[in-house]
Amino acid sequence: MISLSIKKISKFCNGKLNDKAKEIEETFISGVSIDTRTIEKNNMFAPFIGENVDGHNFILNAIESGAVVSLSEKENIDAPLIIVDDVEKALGDIAREYLKLLDVKVIAITGSNGKTTTKDMVECVLRPHFKVQKTIGNYNNEIGLPLTVFNTKTDTDILILEMGMDSLGDIHYLSSVAKPDIAVLTNVGESHIEKLGSRENIAKAKYEIVDDLKEDGLFIYSNDYDELKKLVNKNTSYDQVTVGMTDDNDLIVEGIKENQSGVTFTLQDETYNIPSLGKHNAVNASFAIAISEFFNIDKKSVKESLQGLTITNMRMEQHLDHTGALIINDAYNASPSSMKSAIDTVRHLNYKKKILVLGDILELGSYSENLHREVGEYINEDNNFTHIFTYGDAAKIINSTVLSDNTNHFNNINELKEKIDDLKDEDTVVLLKASRGMRLERLISE
Protein backbone atom coordinates (compact mmCIF):
# COMPACT_ATOMS: atom_id res chain seq x y z
CA MET A 1 0.00 0.00 0.00
CA ILE A 2 1.23 3.48 -0.85
CA SER A 3 3.10 5.12 2.04
CA LEU A 4 4.66 8.48 1.18
CA SER A 5 5.01 11.88 2.78
CA ILE A 6 2.47 14.57 2.05
CA LYS A 7 5.29 16.68 0.64
CA LYS A 8 6.32 13.98 -1.84
CA ILE A 9 2.71 13.29 -2.85
CA SER A 10 2.34 17.01 -3.58
CA LYS A 11 5.42 16.96 -5.81
CA PHE A 12 4.17 13.92 -7.69
CA CYS A 13 0.96 15.70 -8.73
CA ASN A 14 2.39 19.25 -8.96
CA GLY A 15 0.07 20.25 -6.11
CA LYS A 16 0.23 23.15 -3.67
CA LEU A 17 0.07 22.63 0.09
CA ASN A 18 -2.14 24.96 2.09
CA ASP A 19 -0.90 26.18 5.49
CA LYS A 20 -2.40 23.27 7.43
CA ALA A 21 -0.81 20.75 5.09
CA LYS A 22 2.58 22.51 5.28
CA GLU A 23 2.57 22.01 9.05
CA ILE A 24 2.43 18.23 8.56
CA GLU A 25 4.19 17.90 5.20
CA GLU A 26 6.56 15.20 6.50
CA THR A 27 3.65 13.08 7.74
CA PHE A 28 3.18 9.88 5.74
CA ILE A 29 -0.14 9.02 4.17
CA SER A 30 -1.09 5.36 4.17
CA GLY A 31 -3.56 4.46 1.46
CA VAL A 32 -6.05 6.50 -0.56
CA SER A 33 -9.85 6.59 -0.32
CA ILE A 34 -12.52 8.23 -2.45
CA ASP A 35 -15.35 7.36 -0.03
CA THR A 36 -15.69 8.74 3.52
CA ARG A 37 -17.42 5.48 4.51
CA THR A 38 -14.20 3.55 3.92
CA ILE A 39 -11.70 6.03 5.36
CA GLU A 40 -8.91 4.48 7.42
CA LYS A 41 -6.38 6.16 9.68
CA ASN A 42 -3.79 8.26 7.80
CA ASN A 43 -5.53 7.85 4.44
CA MET A 44 -5.46 10.57 1.83
CA PHE A 45 -8.96 11.53 0.71
CA ALA A 46 -9.69 12.21 -2.98
CA PRO A 47 -12.99 14.07 -3.56
CA PHE A 48 -14.80 14.00 -6.88
CA ILE A 49 -17.48 16.27 -8.28
CA GLY A 50 -20.38 14.15 -9.57
CA GLU A 51 -23.68 15.01 -11.19
CA ASN A 52 -25.49 15.21 -7.85
CA VAL A 53 -22.77 15.25 -5.18
CA ASP A 54 -19.58 17.26 -4.70
CA GLY A 55 -17.03 15.23 -2.74
CA HIS A 56 -15.40 18.44 -1.52
CA ASN A 57 -18.37 18.82 0.84
CA PHE A 58 -17.15 15.72 2.67
CA ILE A 59 -13.48 16.64 3.16
CA LEU A 60 -14.02 17.66 6.80
CA ASN A 61 -15.88 14.39 7.42
CA ALA A 62 -12.94 12.49 5.91
CA ILE A 63 -10.45 14.26 8.20
CA GLU A 64 -12.65 13.57 11.25
CA SER A 65 -12.77 9.90 10.21
CA GLY A 66 -8.99 9.58 10.17
CA ALA A 67 -7.73 10.96 6.86
CA VAL A 68 -4.58 13.03 7.34
CA VAL A 69 -4.88 15.15 4.19
CA SER A 70 -7.12 15.62 1.16
CA LEU A 71 -6.63 16.44 -2.47
CA SER A 72 -8.82 19.39 -3.40
CA GLU A 73 -9.73 21.59 -6.35
CA LYS A 74 -10.97 24.21 -3.86
CA GLU A 75 -8.88 26.24 -1.40
CA ASN A 76 -11.50 27.59 1.00
CA ILE A 77 -11.78 24.48 3.17
CA ASP A 78 -10.44 24.42 6.75
CA ALA A 79 -8.43 21.19 6.48
CA PRO A 80 -4.96 20.03 5.36
CA LEU A 81 -5.17 20.20 1.56
CA ILE A 82 -3.07 19.42 -1.48
CA ILE A 83 -4.52 21.90 -3.98
CA VAL A 84 -4.67 20.59 -7.57
CA ASP A 85 -6.39 21.65 -10.78
CA ASP A 86 -7.96 18.23 -11.38
CA VAL A 87 -8.29 15.50 -8.72
CA GLU A 88 -8.65 12.73 -11.30
CA LYS A 89 -5.48 13.78 -13.13
CA ALA A 90 -3.67 14.13 -9.81
CA LEU A 91 -4.50 10.54 -8.90
CA GLY A 92 -3.08 9.37 -12.23
CA ASP A 93 0.09 11.45 -11.77
CA ILE A 94 0.66 10.08 -8.27
CA ALA A 95 0.03 6.50 -9.42
CA ARG A 96 2.48 6.90 -12.31
CA GLU A 97 5.24 8.14 -9.99
CA TYR A 98 4.49 5.56 -7.29
CA LEU A 99 4.85 2.74 -9.82
CA LYS A 100 8.35 4.01 -10.62
CA LEU A 101 9.31 3.39 -6.99
CA LEU A 102 8.19 -0.25 -7.12
CA ASP A 103 10.29 -3.07 -8.54
CA VAL A 104 7.27 -4.54 -10.30
CA LYS A 105 6.45 -5.77 -13.78
CA VAL A 106 3.11 -4.48 -15.05
CA ILE A 107 0.79 -6.58 -17.21
CA ALA A 108 -2.01 -4.53 -18.82
CA ILE A 109 -5.09 -6.27 -20.24
CA THR A 110 -7.85 -4.81 -22.39
CA GLY A 111 -10.38 -6.03 -24.95
CA SER A 112 -14.07 -5.91 -25.77
CA ASN A 113 -14.71 -9.14 -23.85
CA GLY A 114 -12.73 -11.43 -21.60
CA LYS A 115 -10.59 -8.84 -19.78
CA THR A 116 -11.49 -10.01 -16.29
CA THR A 117 -11.38 -13.73 -17.12
CA THR A 118 -7.98 -13.35 -18.80
CA LYS A 119 -6.75 -11.36 -15.79
CA ASP A 120 -7.83 -14.19 -13.48
CA MET A 121 -6.12 -16.77 -15.71
CA VAL A 122 -2.87 -14.81 -15.87
CA GLU A 123 -2.86 -14.50 -12.08
CA CYS A 124 -3.58 -18.23 -11.82
CA VAL A 125 -0.50 -19.32 -13.79
CA LEU A 126 1.85 -16.73 -12.25
CA ARG A 127 0.88 -16.93 -8.57
CA PRO A 128 2.81 -20.14 -7.76
CA HIS A 129 6.03 -18.45 -8.89
CA PHE A 130 5.66 -14.74 -8.07
CA LYS A 131 3.99 -12.34 -5.65
CA VAL A 132 1.10 -11.15 -7.78
CA GLN A 133 -1.58 -8.49 -7.36
CA LYS A 134 -4.40 -7.68 -9.76
CA THR A 135 -7.25 -5.28 -10.37
CA ILE A 136 -10.03 -6.04 -7.92
CA GLY A 137 -13.57 -6.08 -9.30
CA ASN A 138 -14.12 -3.47 -11.99
CA TYR A 139 -11.50 -0.94 -10.83
CA ASN A 140 -10.32 -0.55 -14.42
CA ASN A 141 -10.92 3.10 -15.32
CA GLU A 142 -9.25 6.49 -14.75
CA ILE A 143 -10.09 6.37 -11.04
CA GLY A 144 -10.08 2.63 -10.36
CA LEU A 145 -6.69 1.90 -11.93
CA PRO A 146 -4.79 4.42 -9.75
CA LEU A 147 -6.57 3.05 -6.67
CA THR A 148 -5.38 -0.44 -7.62
CA VAL A 149 -1.83 0.91 -7.96
CA PHE A 150 -2.02 2.60 -4.54
CA ASN A 151 -3.07 -0.71 -3.00
CA THR A 152 -0.02 -2.52 -4.40
CA LYS A 153 2.31 -3.95 -1.76
CA THR A 154 5.96 -2.97 -2.00
CA ASP A 155 7.11 -6.59 -2.35
CA THR A 156 4.83 -7.31 -5.34
CA ASP A 157 6.63 -8.86 -8.31
CA ILE A 158 3.85 -8.60 -10.90
CA LEU A 159 0.88 -6.23 -11.06
CA ILE A 160 -1.96 -7.17 -13.42
CA LEU A 161 -4.04 -4.16 -14.44
CA GLU A 162 -7.33 -4.46 -16.29
CA MET A 163 -8.08 -1.48 -18.54
CA GLY A 164 -11.61 -0.50 -19.51
CA MET A 165 -12.76 2.30 -21.78
CA ASP A 166 -15.71 4.27 -23.10
CA SER A 167 -14.05 6.50 -25.69
CA LEU A 168 -10.95 7.02 -27.79
CA GLY A 169 -8.11 8.20 -25.58
CA ASP A 170 -9.18 6.32 -22.44
CA ILE A 171 -6.78 3.41 -22.87
CA HIS A 172 -4.04 5.81 -24.02
CA TYR A 173 -4.33 7.60 -20.67
CA LEU A 174 -4.33 4.39 -18.63
CA SER A 175 -1.30 3.14 -20.56
CA SER A 176 0.50 6.40 -19.80
CA VAL A 177 -0.08 5.81 -16.10
CA ALA A 178 0.79 2.09 -16.04
CA LYS A 179 3.62 2.03 -18.64
CA PRO A 180 3.22 -1.75 -19.00
CA ASP A 181 5.90 -4.37 -19.55
CA ILE A 182 3.33 -6.67 -21.18
CA ALA A 183 0.16 -5.56 -22.99
CA VAL A 184 -2.65 -7.98 -23.85
CA LEU A 185 -5.53 -7.17 -26.22
CA THR A 186 -8.00 -10.04 -26.00
CA ASN A 187 -10.43 -9.23 -28.84
CA VAL A 188 -12.42 -6.65 -30.76
CA GLY A 189 -16.19 -6.83 -30.38
CA GLU A 190 -19.17 -4.49 -30.41
CA SER A 191 -18.92 -3.05 -26.89
CA HIS A 192 -18.93 0.79 -27.00
CA ILE A 193 -20.02 0.83 -30.63
CA GLU A 194 -22.70 3.38 -29.67
CA LYS A 195 -20.00 5.96 -28.91
CA LEU A 196 -17.25 4.84 -31.27
CA GLY A 197 -19.36 4.13 -34.32
CA SER A 198 -17.50 1.16 -35.83
CA ARG A 199 -15.46 -1.91 -34.97
CA GLU A 200 -12.49 -0.21 -36.64
CA ASN A 201 -12.69 2.62 -34.10
CA ILE A 202 -13.09 0.11 -31.28
CA ALA A 203 -9.91 -1.63 -32.44
CA LYS A 204 -8.13 1.71 -32.61
CA ALA A 205 -9.21 2.59 -29.08
CA LYS A 206 -8.10 -0.78 -27.68
CA TYR A 207 -4.78 -0.64 -29.55
CA GLU A 208 -3.87 2.43 -27.50
CA ILE A 209 -2.71 -0.06 -24.85
CA VAL A 210 0.70 -0.18 -26.58
CA ASP A 211 1.14 3.61 -26.57
CA ASP A 212 3.35 3.44 -23.46
CA LEU A 213 4.43 -0.20 -23.67
CA LYS A 214 8.09 -0.45 -22.69
CA GLU A 215 10.56 -0.85 -25.54
CA ASP A 216 11.72 -4.24 -24.30
CA GLY A 217 8.14 -5.34 -23.58
CA LEU A 218 5.72 -7.80 -25.15
CA PHE A 219 2.44 -7.23 -26.98
CA ILE A 220 0.05 -10.20 -27.14
CA TYR A 221 -3.05 -9.99 -29.33
CA SER A 222 -5.16 -12.04 -31.73
CA ASN A 223 -5.02 -12.10 -35.50
CA ASP A 224 -8.58 -13.47 -35.52
CA TYR A 225 -9.87 -9.88 -35.90
CA ASP A 226 -9.32 -8.20 -39.27
CA GLU A 227 -9.77 -4.72 -37.78
CA LEU A 228 -6.85 -5.35 -35.46
CA LYS A 229 -4.70 -7.23 -37.94
CA LYS A 230 -4.79 -4.27 -40.33
CA LEU A 231 -4.02 -1.80 -37.56
CA VAL A 232 -1.05 -3.32 -35.73
CA ASN A 233 2.39 -1.93 -36.53
CA LYS A 234 4.72 -4.90 -36.99
CA ASN A 235 7.90 -2.80 -36.88
CA THR A 236 8.32 -2.22 -33.13
CA SER A 237 11.08 -2.43 -30.56
CA TYR A 238 8.92 -4.61 -28.32
CA ASP A 239 8.15 -8.24 -29.16
CA GLN A 240 4.77 -9.38 -30.49
CA VAL A 241 2.96 -12.70 -30.18
CA THR A 242 -0.42 -13.51 -31.72
CA VAL A 243 -2.87 -15.99 -30.22
CA GLY A 244 -6.12 -17.31 -31.67
CA MET A 245 -8.03 -19.97 -33.56
CA THR A 246 -7.04 -19.05 -37.10
CA ASP A 247 -3.85 -20.07 -38.92
CA ASP A 248 -2.70 -16.43 -38.98
CA ASN A 249 -1.59 -16.68 -35.33
CA ASP A 250 1.74 -17.65 -33.83
CA LEU A 251 0.00 -19.73 -31.17
CA ILE A 252 -3.01 -21.56 -32.62
CA VAL A 253 -5.73 -22.82 -30.28
CA GLU A 254 -6.97 -26.16 -31.61
CA GLY A 255 -9.06 -29.19 -30.70
CA ILE A 256 -11.42 -27.35 -28.37
CA LYS A 257 -13.84 -29.68 -26.59
CA GLU A 258 -16.50 -28.74 -24.04
CA ASN A 259 -18.40 -30.69 -21.43
CA GLN A 260 -19.99 -29.97 -18.07
CA SER A 261 -16.56 -30.02 -16.42
CA GLY A 262 -15.07 -27.29 -18.59
CA VAL A 263 -12.93 -26.97 -21.70
CA THR A 264 -10.05 -29.00 -23.13
CA PHE A 265 -7.85 -27.60 -25.91
CA THR A 266 -4.47 -27.98 -27.57
CA LEU A 267 -1.78 -25.30 -27.91
CA GLN A 268 1.62 -26.08 -29.44
CA ASP A 269 0.95 -29.82 -29.19
CA GLU A 270 0.22 -29.53 -25.47
CA THR A 271 -3.22 -30.32 -24.05
CA TYR A 272 -4.72 -28.07 -21.36
CA ASN A 273 -7.86 -28.35 -19.23
CA ILE A 274 -9.71 -25.48 -17.58
CA PRO A 275 -12.76 -25.81 -15.29
CA SER A 276 -14.60 -23.01 -17.08
CA LEU A 277 -17.18 -23.26 -19.85
CA GLY A 278 -16.94 -21.47 -23.19
CA LYS A 279 -14.70 -22.01 -26.20
CA HIS A 280 -13.64 -18.38 -25.94
CA ASN A 281 -12.06 -19.24 -22.58
CA ALA A 282 -9.64 -21.58 -24.36
CA VAL A 283 -8.30 -18.50 -26.17
CA ASN A 284 -8.27 -16.46 -22.95
CA ALA A 285 -6.29 -19.22 -21.24
CA SER A 286 -3.88 -19.23 -24.19
CA PHE A 287 -3.08 -15.56 -23.54
CA ALA A 288 -2.09 -16.60 -20.01
CA ILE A 289 0.00 -19.47 -21.40
CA ALA A 290 1.81 -17.05 -23.72
CA ILE A 291 2.64 -14.87 -20.71
CA SER A 292 3.88 -17.90 -18.78
CA GLU A 293 6.36 -18.55 -21.61
CA PHE A 294 7.64 -14.97 -21.28
CA PHE A 295 8.46 -15.76 -17.63
CA ASN A 296 9.90 -19.22 -18.49
CA ILE A 297 7.35 -21.14 -16.42
CA ASP A 298 7.31 -24.84 -17.27
CA LYS A 299 4.23 -26.23 -18.99
CA LYS A 300 3.54 -28.82 -16.27
CA SER A 301 3.14 -26.07 -13.70
CA VAL A 302 0.88 -24.07 -16.04
CA LYS A 303 -1.38 -27.08 -16.62
CA GLU A 304 -1.68 -27.76 -12.90
CA SER A 305 -2.45 -24.12 -12.16
CA LEU A 306 -5.16 -23.84 -14.83
CA GLN A 307 -6.92 -26.94 -13.50
CA GLY A 308 -7.42 -25.07 -10.21
CA LEU A 309 -8.64 -21.88 -11.91
CA THR A 310 -11.21 -19.67 -10.15
CA ILE A 311 -13.02 -17.04 -12.22
CA THR A 312 -14.50 -13.76 -10.95
CA ASN A 313 -18.25 -14.02 -10.31
CA MET A 314 -20.82 -14.06 -13.11
CA ARG A 315 -18.43 -15.07 -15.90
CA MET A 316 -19.75 -18.43 -17.12
CA GLU A 317 -20.19 -19.18 -13.42
CA GLN A 318 -21.78 -22.55 -12.71
CA HIS A 319 -24.39 -23.10 -9.99
CA LEU A 320 -25.93 -26.47 -9.17
CA ASP A 321 -29.53 -25.66 -8.27
CA HIS A 322 -31.30 -27.51 -5.46
CA THR A 323 -33.36 -29.23 -8.17
CA GLY A 324 -30.18 -30.60 -9.76
CA ALA A 325 -30.34 -28.16 -12.68
CA LEU A 326 -27.12 -26.52 -13.89
CA ILE A 327 -27.36 -22.71 -13.95
CA ILE A 328 -24.70 -20.92 -16.01
CA ASN A 329 -24.55 -17.33 -14.82
CA ASP A 330 -22.81 -15.21 -17.47
CA ALA A 331 -24.77 -12.07 -16.64
CA TYR A 332 -22.00 -9.70 -15.61
CA ASN A 333 -21.88 -8.15 -19.05
CA ALA A 334 -22.79 -8.84 -22.67
CA SER A 335 -22.01 -8.02 -26.25
CA PRO A 336 -23.47 -9.72 -29.34
CA SER A 337 -20.30 -11.80 -29.81
CA SER A 338 -20.10 -12.91 -26.16
CA MET A 339 -23.81 -13.78 -26.18
CA LYS A 340 -23.35 -15.93 -29.28
CA SER A 341 -20.40 -17.66 -27.65
CA ALA A 342 -22.41 -18.45 -24.52
CA ILE A 343 -25.31 -19.73 -26.64
CA ASP A 344 -22.87 -21.97 -28.49
CA THR A 345 -21.64 -23.43 -25.22
CA VAL A 346 -25.13 -24.47 -24.12
CA ARG A 347 -25.89 -25.71 -27.62
CA HIS A 348 -23.19 -28.38 -27.24
CA LEU A 349 -23.87 -29.47 -23.67
CA ASN A 350 -25.46 -32.86 -23.12
CA TYR A 351 -28.75 -32.00 -21.41
CA LYS A 352 -32.31 -32.97 -22.30
CA LYS A 353 -33.63 -29.50 -21.47
CA LYS A 354 -31.64 -26.47 -22.62
CA ILE A 355 -33.03 -23.10 -21.56
CA LEU A 356 -31.68 -19.78 -22.82
CA VAL A 357 -32.54 -16.69 -20.77
CA LEU A 358 -31.38 -13.67 -22.76
CA GLY A 359 -31.75 -10.04 -21.72
CA ASP A 360 -30.93 -6.71 -23.34
CA ILE A 361 -27.44 -5.95 -24.62
CA LEU A 362 -27.11 -2.32 -23.60
CA GLU A 363 -25.15 0.63 -25.00
CA LEU A 364 -25.50 -0.36 -28.66
CA GLY A 365 -27.30 2.83 -29.68
CA SER A 366 -28.60 2.83 -33.25
CA TYR A 367 -26.95 -0.58 -33.83
CA SER A 368 -29.12 -2.25 -31.19
CA GLU A 369 -31.91 -3.58 -33.42
CA ASN A 370 -29.61 -5.13 -36.02
CA LEU A 371 -27.24 -6.66 -33.47
CA HIS A 372 -30.05 -8.20 -31.40
CA ARG A 373 -31.52 -9.57 -34.63
CA GLU A 374 -28.12 -11.17 -35.38
CA VAL A 375 -28.33 -13.04 -32.07
CA GLY A 376 -31.75 -14.42 -33.04
CA GLU A 377 -30.42 -15.47 -36.43
CA TYR A 378 -27.50 -17.21 -34.74
CA ILE A 379 -29.95 -19.25 -32.67
CA ASN A 380 -31.79 -20.19 -35.88
CA GLU A 381 -28.63 -21.79 -37.30
CA ASP A 382 -29.02 -24.72 -34.89
CA ASN A 383 -31.95 -24.32 -32.56
CA ASN A 384 -31.71 -27.38 -30.34
CA PHE A 385 -32.98 -25.46 -27.31
CA THR A 386 -36.15 -26.52 -25.52
CA HIS A 387 -36.98 -23.00 -24.29
CA ILE A 388 -35.77 -19.52 -25.20
CA PHE A 389 -36.85 -16.79 -22.80
CA THR A 390 -36.13 -13.12 -23.40
CA TYR A 391 -36.39 -10.21 -20.98
CA GLY A 392 -36.17 -6.49 -21.73
CA ASP A 393 -37.21 -4.12 -24.51
CA ALA A 394 -34.29 -4.82 -26.86
CA ALA A 395 -34.39 -8.57 -26.27
CA LYS A 396 -37.88 -8.63 -27.84
CA ILE A 397 -36.07 -8.47 -31.18
CA ILE A 398 -34.31 -11.75 -30.41
CA ASN A 399 -37.67 -13.27 -29.56
CA SER A 400 -39.29 -12.10 -32.79
CA THR A 401 -36.33 -13.26 -34.92
CA VAL A 402 -36.18 -16.85 -33.67
CA LEU A 403 -38.04 -19.06 -36.17
CA SER A 404 -39.77 -21.46 -33.78
CA ASP A 405 -42.49 -21.56 -31.17
CA ASN A 406 -40.15 -22.38 -28.27
CA THR A 407 -39.68 -18.68 -27.39
CA ASN A 408 -41.41 -16.55 -24.78
CA HIS A 409 -40.86 -12.90 -23.90
CA PHE A 410 -41.26 -11.58 -20.35
CA ASN A 411 -41.64 -8.08 -19.04
CA ASN A 412 -41.78 -9.14 -15.39
CA ILE A 413 -38.71 -10.71 -13.75
CA ASN A 414 -40.78 -12.57 -11.14
CA GLU A 415 -42.98 -14.19 -13.76
CA LEU A 416 -39.86 -15.24 -15.64
CA LYS A 417 -38.37 -16.73 -12.48
CA GLU A 418 -41.55 -18.72 -11.77
CA LYS A 419 -41.53 -20.12 -15.29
CA ILE A 420 -37.89 -21.21 -15.03
CA ASP A 421 -38.42 -22.71 -11.57
CA ASP A 422 -41.28 -24.83 -12.92
CA LEU A 423 -38.98 -26.32 -15.59
CA LYS A 424 -35.83 -27.02 -13.60
CA ASP A 425 -34.73 -30.56 -12.82
CA GLU A 426 -31.52 -32.63 -13.00
CA ASP A 427 -31.83 -32.85 -16.81
CA THR A 428 -31.86 -29.05 -17.24
CA VAL A 429 -29.21 -26.45 -18.06
CA VAL A 430 -30.11 -22.76 -17.90
CA LEU A 431 -28.01 -19.94 -19.36
CA LEU A 432 -28.40 -16.39 -17.98
CA LYS A 433 -26.88 -13.83 -20.36
CA ALA A 434 -27.43 -10.07 -20.57
CA SER A 435 -25.80 -6.74 -19.85
CA ARG A 436 -25.12 -5.94 -16.21
CA GLY A 437 -27.98 -3.47 -15.99
CA MET A 438 -30.56 -6.24 -16.51
CA ARG A 439 -29.52 -7.99 -13.24
CA LEU A 440 -30.43 -11.48 -14.45
CA GLU A 441 -28.67 -13.00 -11.43
CA ARG A 442 -31.96 -12.35 -9.62
CA LEU A 443 -33.21 -15.50 -11.33
CA ILE A 444 -30.86 -17.73 -9.33
CA SER A 445 -32.62 -19.34 -6.38
CA GLU A 446 -31.37 -18.41 -2.94
N, C-alpha and C positions, 0 to 999 in steps of 0.2 A: 504493500500500500504506500502511496506517495507520502513522503515525510520530508518537507523542505521548509526553510525559513520563509516568513512572510516577505522579507526583503528579496529573496531569490525568486519567489513566485512572481513578485511585482516586476522584476527584470525580465522574466520569461515572457510576460504578456505586455511589456511596455506600459505597465500601469503606473498610477501615481498614488502614493500613500497619503491619506489624510492624517491630521495630527494624532488622532487616537491610534492609528495603525503604526505611525512612526515610533511611538512610545514602546511598542512591542514587536518591532520589525525583526528582531532576532528569535522570536518565538516560532517554534515549528508547528506547522499545520499537519494534521494526520487524517488524510482522507478528505473527500469532497462530497457534498450532498446538494441536491437541487430541490429537496423536499424537507420542510421543517419537521415533518412527522418522523423522519429517519435520521435526524441530526444526532451525531455522537460527539463526545468530548473532543475538543481541539480540531473539529472539522473546519473546512472552509465552505461557506455557503455561496451558491451561485444562483442568483435570482433571474427569472426570465419573465418577459412581458408577453402574456398570452392574449387571446381575444377577449376574455372576460376577467382575467386576474393578472395583476402586476405583482410579480414576486418581490419587488422592492418593498412592498408594504409589509413583508414578513421578515425583513432583515433583523429587526429588534427581537422578534420571537426566536429567530435562529440563534442569536447571540445568547439570549436567556436560556436556551436549551443546550448550550455547550459549545456552539461554534466560536472560534477565536477571532475570525475575520470574515468579511464578505466581499466578493466582487460586487461592483455596482456601477451602473451607468449614470447614477445621480449622486450629487455631492452633499445635499442637505439632509443627511441622515446621521443621527447622533450615535455612531457605532464605528468600530475600526473598519475602514474600507480600503480596498484597492480599486481606485477609480479607473475605469476602462471605457472605451468608446462602444464596445460591443461585447457583451458577456459571452455569447456563443463563440465568437472568434477568439476571445481570450482563453477559453477552455481548450480550444484546438491548439493555440500557441503553447500553452503550458504542457499539454500532452506531448506535443512534438519534442519539446526540450527535455521533458522527463524521460522519454524513450531513449534519448541520446545518452542518458546516465546509466541505463540498464544494459547489461551484457546479455542481450536477448535477440533471438532471431524471430522476425515477424512474418507470419503467413497470413496473407489477405485473401479472402474468398468472396466472390460475388457471382451473380448469375440471376436469370429470371426465376428459376426454380432450383431447389436442392441445395441452397447455401447452408442452411442449418444442418441438414443431414450430412453433407460433406464435411462440415466443421466437426460434427460429432465423430465421423469416421476417421478423420485425420488425427483427432485427439486420441482415439482408440488405439491406433497403431503406434503412436509416438509415446504415449504415457508410460509404457514399461521401460523406456530407455531414457526419458528426459523428464524434467519438471516442466509441466505444461499448464498453461492457463488459456481460457477461451472466452469469447463473448458469451455472456449469460443472457438467456432469453432473446429478446429482440433489440438489444442495445447496439444497434448497427448503423445509427445515423450520426449527424453532426454533433449531437449531444451525447448519445449513448456510447459511441466509440471512445471519446476522451474519458468518460467515466470508467469504461473497461480498462483503459490504460492506467488510470489513477489507482485502480484496484490491484494492479499487477505487483506481485511480491518481488523483492529485489533479487531473490535467488532463482527466479524463473528462467528456464533455458529457452523455451519456445512460447510465443504468444500468438494465438490464432484469433484473428479479427474478421468477423463477418461484416460485409459492407453492403448496405441497402441504399436505394436511391428512389427519387421521384422524377428528377429532371437531369438534363445535361449539366455537367459540372459538379454534381454531387459526389460521384466517385472520384473525380479529379481531386476534390478537396480532401476527402478521406485518405486518399493515397498520399497527398502532400503531408498529412499529419503522421501517418503510419510508416511511410518510406519502407515498404516491405522488401524482405529478402526473397520471398516466394509469392507469386500472385497466381490465383486460380480463378478461371472464368468457366463456370460449369456449363452454361447453355444460354441460348437466346430464344426467348419465348414472347408471349404477347403482353406480359405484365407491363403496366405503365404506357400502353399504346395510346390511351386516351390523351395523355400529355405530349408524348413524343411523336405520335403520328405514323410511325412505320417501324417495322422490325429492323430496318437498316439503322435508324436513329437509336433504337434500343441497343443494338450491337455497339454503336459508336459510344454510347453512354457507359456501357459496361467495360469497354476496352480502355477507358480512362484509368483502370486499375493499374496499368503499367506506366502511367505518367511519371511516377516517382519510384518505380522499381529499381533496386540497386543494380549497378552495372554488372556485378558478378552474380546476379540473382538468377531466378528461374521462373519462366512463365509457362503455366500449364493450361491448356484450353482444348476445345474439341473442334475438329474439322468436319463434324457432322452438320454444321450450320453454315450455309453458303454466305450469309451476311457477314459472318465473322471471318470466314476463310478469305474473302476478298479484301477485308479490312486490315488484317494483321501484317505488320511490317516484319519481313523475315530477316532483314539485315540489322541485327541488334547486338549490343555487347553482351546482353544476358542470354542465357540458354533458353530454348523453347522445346517443349514436349507436347505432342497432341495425343488425346485420348478419346476413343469413341467406338462406335459400332461399324463405321464404314472403313473401307480399305485405305482411305486417305490419311489415316492416323498412324502415328508411330506405335502406339499401344492399342491393339484392336481387341475389343471385348467380344468374345465369341461363346457359343454354346450355352446361352442363358436358359436355365430351367427354373421354373417356379413350382412350389408346392406350399402346403400350409405352414411348413417349417421355415420358409424363407426362399432364398435365391442361391443357385449355384451357377458359376460362370468360369470361363477360362481366359487367362491373360498371359501371354508369352509362354504358352504350354504349361502353365501352372493352374491348378483348379482351386477356386476359393469358394467358401460358403459364408453367407451372412444371414442372420436370423431376422431379416427384414424383407417384407414383400415389395414387389415392384421391379420390373426389368430396369427401370431408370436407376435404381439403387445399385445395380451392378456397375454402371458407369461411374456413379458417385464414389463407390468403393475403389474403383480403379484410379481415380484422382488421388485418393489417399495412398494407394500402393505406389503410384509414381513418386509421391513425396517421400515415402519410406525408402525408395531407391536413392534419392538425393542424400539421405542421411545414412546410407549403407546399412540398413536394417535387414537382417536375413529373412527370407521368405517364410520360413517355418514360424518365426515369431509373429509375422504379419498375419498369417493364416489363423494362428491361435488367438490373436487379439480380436480379429474380425468376428470370430465365432462367439465371442462374448460381448458383441456390440450392443450398446443401449442408445436408442434414438430419443431426441427431445420429443415431448408429448405432442400428440395429434399429427404425427407424420407417419402414415401407414401403420398406426399404432393398433395392436391387436388386443381385443378384450374378449374373454370367454364369458358369455352371458350366463345367468343362472339357469336358463333353459337349455344350455349347451350350444347355442348359436354362436358363431364367430362374428364379432363386430369389428370392422376395419375402420378406424377413425382417422381419416385423412382430411380433417376439416379445419386445419390451421389456416390454410390459404388455398387459392386455386387460380389456375389459368386454364385456357382451353387445352393446351398440350398436357399439363399435369392431370387434368380431369380425364383425358383420353387414356393416359398411361394407367391411371387407377382403374378405369373401366376395363382395360385390357387385362389387368391382373385378375380381377374377379371373373372375367370371361373364361380364364384358363384354370380356375380352381375346381376341384372335384367335389362339388356340392349339388344336391338335388334341387335345392331352392337357392337362387341367386337374386338378391334384392339390391338394386341401385337406389340410393337416396341422394339426389343431386339438387343443390341449391344454386342461387345466383353466383355468377362470376362477376365481381364488381370492378369498377374503374376501367371499363372498356369503352366508355363514351359512345360515339356514333358507330363503333365497330361491334357493339354488344349483340345486336340482332343476328348479324351474319356469323359471329363466332359461336354463339349458343346454338345456332342452326347446324354448324359444323359438328358439334358434339352429338346432336341427334342423328346426323347422317353417319357418324362413326359407329354409333350403336347399331344402326341399320345394316352395317356391313356383316355383322354376325351376332344377331340378337338371340342369344341363348339364355337370356335372363327371364326368370319367372315373373318378377315384378319390377317396374321402374316408376319410382315416386319422385316427383319434382316439387320444389318448395321455393316460392319467391316469384316476383313479377317477371324477371328475365328468364328464369328457368321454365316458364310456360312455353317458351319457344322450343326448348328441347322436347317437351311433352308433345307439342303439336307436330314436330318433325318426325318422331319415331313412328314407323309404319307398322304398328301392331296395336292390339287392344290390351296389351299388358301394362299400360301406363295409366297413372292417376296423378292429378295435380292437387296440391293442398295449399290452402291459404292459412290454415291454423296448425301451429306446431303440435298442439296437444292431440288433435285429431290424427295427425300423421303418426305420432308416437303410439297411439292406441292401435292403429292399423298394423304397424310393424310388430308390436307386442303380440298381437293375435296370430301372427305368422311364424314367429320364431320357434325353432326347435333345434335338435342336434344336427339336423340335415340342412341347416340354413347358414348362409353367409350374407352379411349386410355391409355394404359400403356407404360411408358418410363422406360426401365430398362437396365442398362449397367454399366461398371466400369466408374469411374470418368473421365478417360482420353478420353472417347468417346464423352463427352460433348453433350449428347442427349437433354439437356435442350434447346438447340438451336431450337428445333422443336416446342417449345411453342410460340404461336403468341404473338406479343407485345401487 
